[in-house]
Amino acid sequence: MSEPNLRNQALNGTIWSFVERFSVQIVRFLLTIVIARLLTPDDYGLIGMLAIFISLSQVFIDGGLSSALVQKQDRTKEDYSTVFYANLIVSLVIYVLLFISAPWIADFYKQPLLTPITRVYSLDLILNSLIAVHRTILVIKVDFKTQSKISLISIVFSGLLGIWTAWVGWGVWALVIQLISQTLLNIILSVWYVRWWPSWTFSMKSFRQLFSFGSRLMVAKTIHNVYTSVYNLVIGKRFTSADLGYYTKATEFTTFAGGNISQILQRVTFPILSQIQDDDKRLLAIYQKYIKIISFVVFPIIMLMFGTAKPMIQLLLTDKWLDCVILLQILSFKCMWDCVIQTNINLLYVKGRSDYAMKLEIVKKIIAFTILAITMFFNLVIICVGQVVYTLISVYMNCYYTKKILGYSFWDQIKDILPWLLLSIFVGFESLFITMLFSTPWISFVASLLVGGITYIAISVLFKFEPYIETYNLVKEYAVKIKR
């Protein structure tokens, strides 16, 4: 594909991915705030206890097949149908296992209500398997405009239903109903917009070919998901359900602030970079540009959230959630690096080296579980600090393979992002200082956000940071296209 076409595809994909992701996430975020005011940390803690089981199940159901479809360039109708039936069969098997295991899960946490919750909540696994291929088709086409329509409609109606059920006193079941109703709407809309139906074919040859790539990806994702989800298991077991609720809410905020932008760029870059996977020189140039832009955008957002954490929680969730402020602030230093980590891992998938990703995850997670095994005997603050330490180690280790594949080392990446990394940290502490000057939460929040944001933009303009100019030109270019 020519450079202008690749650029246009990336621009359109990024714009619509931003629209899709943030329209959905902002609406979801606002709806979640309303529901969080009606429910308690214990209600969120109960759902958090299921995280490890649901997260692992989702990885096993897909088996890396969706990513294999995106990475493969000569896809056939047979490939799509094979992935559909494989996902559906595995989801049914896993649901039966979770249904049978529900009483044991409830007994493990000493929460009897988890038995019926697990059996209903897990139905979402089967429902999602029905549209996994539909989502993959949209990703391959870089069609996030359609995804934005599907996601936004689904989240609005399911969120309103969740608010109503929480209002009438259904407690934790409001969260379950919200999830299931959202997926049901997703199914209806995905089938309507994508208009894809599986044929009555299942090819073992196709399955083996896709699984040869996807299986290693599945192992890597499984190890990663065990690590992220095991925190919910450890906290839910060693501490109270309210503590788990505080931790869950803190991670939700950090994910909303930075994780969404990272995922947007990953979804766009993976199919696009896969098209030039054999042109190393061109791939490196575009890859470096993505690293710079994503860090330039994510770093200040995360650090502004760090600085404004207390008044933000007071305004949005009320004082009953204040215990999650310190957790949110610590996890901010972890989340700001997640975008760099995911971008580096994305390169391995683009080059078809899921074996490297698997090896890397095994080594990293041995270190991660060692850190967790030590910190779990202290308190939630120390546990979160341990995550930050692991993340910094992970950033360094990921660069071993980026250097091996494209000659892009850890120090090369640090030099590329250092100016706005330092500026973002300065802006974060500047915002934190501003919050201490005012006792009224909304004044404190608005003042610190404005001062920090203006500082970051002003210095970026003054020093003409490369990603600022690139981002500005992209937005200007898209605005001209809209006028035409």
Secondary structure, 3 states (H helix, E strand, C coil): CCHHHHHHHHHHHHHHHHHHHHHHHHHHHHHHHHHHHHCCHHHHHHHHCCHHHHHHHHHHHHCCHHHHHHHCCCCCHHHHHHHHHHHHHHHHHHHHHHHHHHHHHHHHHCCCCHHHHHHHHCHHHHHHHCCHHHHHHHHHCCCHHHHHHHHHHHHHHHHHHHHHHHHCCCCCHHHHHHHHHHHHHHHHHHHHHHCCCCCCCCCHHHHHHHHHHHHHHHHHHHHHHHHHHHHHHHHHHHCCHHHHHHHHHHHHHHHHHHHHHHHHHHHHHHHHHHCCCCCHHHHHHHHHHHHHHHHHHHHHHHHHHHHCHHHHHHHHHCHHHHHHHHHHHHHHHHHHHHHHHHHHHHHHHHCCCHHHHHHHHHHHHHHHHHHHHHHCCCCHHHHHHHHHHHHHHHHHHHHHHHHHHHCCCHHHHHHHHHHHHHHHHHHHHHHHHHHCCCCCHHHHHHHHHHHHHHHHHHHHHHCCCHHHHHHHHHHHHHHHHHHC
